[in-house]
Amino acid sequence: MPIPIIAAVVWAAGAAITAGGGVGVVLTVKNKKEKAEFQAKIDELQNQLLCYQKKIKELNETICKLNKEKSDLVIQVADYYVQIKTMHEQQEIFEAQLKTNDSRFKKIIAFLTFRLNVLNKENDELSEKIAELNFDMSTKQTEIIGFELKKEKIEMQIISSMNELKLANVDIQVIEEELRQAV
């Protein structure tokens, strides 16, 4: 039963009891029976009222618990808001540092790229010089081989000339010996 209906019945019962006080001197058995029925209804309604009051108390306790949980959640949300705000500030600082570092790194990369290009150019020039020197060395080695061959040829000619001189000396000695013998 809803509470307003119970309250109306209780009020009506209370009013009936109060009104019946004046007339109550001459109660008949029928009135006693009705009174007992009303009393039973009043007792039942009082029991229901107690149950509802108990239920209202439990609901109020639940509301208090929920209000406490709500306030705890509000505190948590406030903490989360502070954390989010702090994280946003840190993110802004990080982004600023990132921009600074990015421009710094871009400058470093540009310098290193320029330096790499210079070193590559120097490397290319040195490679060309090495290639020229290798070609010159190869040419010189060919010339040295040619000189060695000429030297060997000249040495052979010298040896051949020395042999001819020795033969000529031997011939001269033979002729001198023949002249000595002839004189």
Residue pairs with C-beta under 8 A, 6 or more apart in sequence:
1 48
3 52
6 45
6 48
6 49
6 52
9 41
9 45
10 42
10 45
10 46
10 49
13 38
13 41
13 42
13 45
16 38
17 38
20 31
20 35
24 31
27 35
